[in-house]
Amino acid sequence: MIITIDGPAAAGKGTLASVLAQAYKLAYFDTGMVYRAVGLDMYLHNEDPQNEKIAEKYAQNLTFTHMHELAKNPDFRSAIGGNYASIVSAHPKVRAALLKMQQDFSKNPVFADGTPAEGAIYDGRDTGTVVCPHADIKFFITASTEVRAMRRFKEFQSKGIQTDFETVLADMKSRDERDSSRATAPMKPAEDAIVFDTSEMSIEDVFNFCLKIIDKKLKNS
């Protein structure tokens, strides 16, 4: 079974994907990691993320091993990492270079230790429209900009990252604009996606909502 969870930043995709992967014993692929890895690699080498030609080279040279090494860097999940990821992900050539890596995982999903899995949960933008358009279940979750910014702000605080809410909110709005207006694969729900707003929902509410949908799918398959 392949399940995709799409939506804007800080809507709750990662948290939901993680608990569903554990509940159904499925592999977990955070597709945003590939863009964060490329963006952070460019940042660490003082490269301009707006330069598509250079960004494409970094994308072509990315390996799973290097991606996980970069993930250990404190800036991988910081506002810097997020902004660089958003910028490089808007480049068509970067997206093309990274697409095959993401699609191949659905054919042979594996857990972190390399053992085979019966399926996978994909967390990230365009997973239901571009990466896995034939996924068994597609979720698109969202929340108000202010709620998502506050979630991200609290996340930064818990990690000791110094910033303020207004900066996080401005970055969130800027990122949403880039993601929704890019020429290639703008962020939007797949036609057959199940769309819902998590602004007033707890993670337990979201999990139980999805649980019913997945269990019904499994029962009827």
VMD Tcl script that draws the C-alpha trace (Angstrom):
set ca {
  {0.00 0.00 0.00}
  {1.20 3.48 -0.90}
  {-0.21 6.47 1.01}
  {0.69 10.09 0.26}
  {0.34 13.05 2.61}
  {0.60 16.40 0.88}
  {0.02 19.98 1.98}
  {1.74 23.24 2.96}
  {4.53 23.62 5.52}
  {3.67 22.87 9.18}
  {0.22 21.50 8.38}
  {1.14 18.34 10.29}
  {2.27 16.09 7.43}
  {5.37 14.74 9.16}
  {3.68 13.96 12.46}
  {0.79 12.21 10.74}
  {3.06 10.27 8.38}
  {5.19 9.08 11.27}
  {2.32 7.73 13.39}
  {0.62 6.11 10.38}
  {3.87 4.44 9.31}
  {4.23 2.97 12.78}
  {0.59 1.92 13.01}
  {0.56 0.10 9.67}
  {4.24 -0.97 9.65}
  {5.00 0.89 6.43}
  {8.24 2.53 5.30}
  {8.37 6.30 5.69}
  {9.77 8.66 3.05}
  {9.94 12.36 3.83}
  {10.36 13.74 0.30}
  {11.03 17.21 1.65}
  {14.38 15.88 2.85}
  {15.75 15.70 -0.70}
  {15.05 19.38 -1.31}
  {16.33 20.38 2.12}
  {19.49 18.39 1.43}
  {20.11 20.14 -1.88}
  {19.29 23.55 -0.41}
  {21.45 23.07 2.68}
  {24.34 21.72 0.63}
  {24.23 24.88 -1.47}
  {23.98 27.05 1.64}
  {27.01 25.37 3.21}
  {28.99 25.97 0.02}
  {27.84 29.61 -0.28}
  {25.97 28.93 -3.52}
  {23.02 31.01 -4.74}
  {19.86 28.84 -4.52}
  {18.30 30.94 -7.29}
  {20.91 29.61 -9.74}
  {19.08 26.68 -11.34}
  {22.11 25.35 -13.22}
  {24.20 25.00 -10.06}
  {21.22 23.69 -8.06}
  {20.68 21.00 -10.70}
  {24.27 19.77 -10.25}
  {23.79 19.46 -6.50}
  {20.53 17.55 -7.09}
  {22.15 15.17 -9.58}
  {24.96 14.39 -7.14}
  {22.72 13.80 -4.12}
  {22.78 10.29 -2.60}
  {20.70 8.84 0.26}
  {23.84 8.58 2.35}
  {24.79 12.23 1.85}
  {21.17 13.29 2.47}
  {21.17 11.61 5.89}
  {24.55 13.17 6.70}
  {23.18 16.63 5.90}
  {20.09 15.86 8.01}
  {22.32 15.90 11.10}
  {23.17 19.57 10.53}
  {21.25 21.93 12.89}
  {20.17 24.08 9.93}
  {18.57 21.15 8.12}
  {15.23 21.81 9.90}
  {15.78 25.50 10.58}
  {14.20 28.45 8.75}
  {17.35 28.64 6.63}
  {16.97 25.03 5.52}
  {13.29 25.51 4.82}
  {13.77 28.65 2.76}
  {16.58 27.17 0.68}
  {14.51 24.02 0.13}
  {11.54 26.08 -1.06}
  {13.70 28.06 -3.49}
  {15.52 25.09 -5.07}
  {12.30 23.05 -5.27}
  {10.87 25.67 -7.62}
  {13.51 24.84 -10.24}
  {12.09 22.39 -12.86}
  {15.51 20.83 -13.49}
  {16.05 20.19 -9.78}
  {12.64 18.54 -9.46}
  {13.33 16.36 -12.50}
  {16.70 15.26 -11.11}
  {15.19 14.24 -7.76}
  {11.92 12.73 -9.01}
  {13.32 9.32 -10.03}
  {14.89 8.80 -6.60}
  {11.52 9.39 -4.96}
  {9.51 7.26 -7.40}
  {11.89 4.30 -7.25}
  {11.30 4.05 -3.50}
  {7.61 3.21 -4.04}
  {8.61 0.20 -6.17}
  {10.93 -1.24 -3.54}
  {10.14 0.41 -0.19}
  {12.48 -0.40 2.68}
  {12.74 0.53 6.33}
  {15.64 2.57 7.71}
  {17.61 -0.62 8.36}
  {17.24 -1.75 4.75}
  {14.67 -4.50 5.29}
  {11.80 -4.70 2.76}
  {8.43 -3.11 3.61}
  {4.91 -3.94 2.41}
  {4.35 -0.35 1.37}
  {5.22 3.24 2.17}
  {3.91 6.50 3.55}
  {5.05 9.51 1.51}
  {5.22 12.85 3.30}
  {5.75 15.92 1.14}
  {4.51 18.29 -1.50}
  {3.41 16.88 -4.87}
  {3.53 13.30 -3.55}
  {-0.06 12.66 -4.64}
  {0.09 14.57 -7.93}
  {3.62 13.95 -9.26}
  {5.66 11.48 -7.20}
  {3.00 8.80 -6.66}
  {-0.06 9.69 -8.77}
  {-1.24 6.06 -8.51}
  {-1.09 5.93 -4.69}
  {-3.82 3.90 -2.98}
  {-4.79 6.76 -0.66}
  {-3.96 10.46 -0.97}
  {-4.36 12.92 1.88}
  {-3.96 16.69 1.50}
  {-3.89 18.43 4.88}
  {-3.78 22.13 5.52}
  {-4.29 24.72 8.28}
  {-4.46 28.50 8.50}
  {-1.21 30.37 7.90}
  {-1.19 31.73 11.46}
  {-1.71 28.28 13.01}
  {1.04 26.75 10.88}
  {3.43 29.61 11.68}
  {2.79 29.18 15.41}
  {3.44 25.45 15.16}
  {6.73 26.08 13.41}
  {7.65 28.85 15.87}
  {7.08 26.51 18.84}
  {9.11 23.82 17.07}
  {12.02 26.24 16.68}
  {11.73 27.26 20.33}
  {11.85 23.64 21.49}
  {15.05 23.17 19.51}
  {16.64 26.32 20.86}
  {16.53 28.09 17.49}
  {16.43 31.87 18.02}
  {13.73 33.63 16.01}
  {10.42 35.46 16.53}
  {6.87 34.70 15.48}
  {6.59 37.57 12.99}
  {9.69 36.38 11.14}
  {8.38 32.82 11.00}
  {4.97 34.05 9.78}
  {6.56 36.19 7.05}
  {8.73 33.26 5.93}
  {5.66 30.99 5.89}
  {3.68 33.39 3.70}
  {6.62 33.82 1.33}
  {7.12 30.07 1.10}
  {3.40 29.43 0.45}
  {3.49 31.98 -2.36}
  {6.51 30.31 -4.00}
  {5.05 26.82 -3.64}
  {1.63 27.70 -5.03}
  {2.81 29.89 -7.92}
  {5.80 27.95 -9.26}
  {5.55 27.07 -12.95}
  {6.28 23.38 -12.47}
  {4.00 21.30 -10.24}
  {2.46 24.10 -8.14}
  {1.22 22.92 -4.75}
  {-2.37 21.72 -5.02}
  {-4.40 18.65 -4.01}
  {-4.68 15.70 -6.38}
  {-8.15 15.41 -7.88}
  {-8.80 12.24 -5.88}
  {-7.17 13.47 -2.66}
  {-8.98 13.60 0.67}
  {-8.61 17.23 1.76}
  {-9.07 18.44 5.34}
  {-8.07 21.32 7.61}
  {-6.16 20.54 10.83}
  {-6.33 24.03 12.37}
  {-8.73 22.94 15.10}
  {-7.73 19.27 15.24}
  {-5.37 17.49 17.63}
  {-2.96 14.89 16.27}
  {-5.25 12.24 17.80}
  {-8.22 13.67 15.88}
  {-6.25 13.69 12.63}
  {-4.91 10.17 13.20}
  {-8.35 8.72 13.96}
  {-9.86 10.44 10.93}
  {-7.25 8.90 8.64}
  {-7.41 5.57 10.44}
  {-11.04 5.08 9.47}
  {-10.32 5.86 5.82}
  {-7.31 3.54 5.60}
  {-9.05 0.67 7.43}
  {-12.05 0.97 5.09}
  {-9.69 0.83 2.08}
  {-7.93 -2.26 3.45}
  {-11.23 -3.96 4.20}
  {-12.50 -3.41 0.66}
  {-9.26 -4.33 -1.11}
}
mol new
graphics top color blue
foreach p $ca { graphics top sphere $p radius 0.5 }
foreach p [lrange $ca 0 end-1] q [lrange $ca 1 end] { graphics top cylinder $p $q radius 0.2 }
display resetview
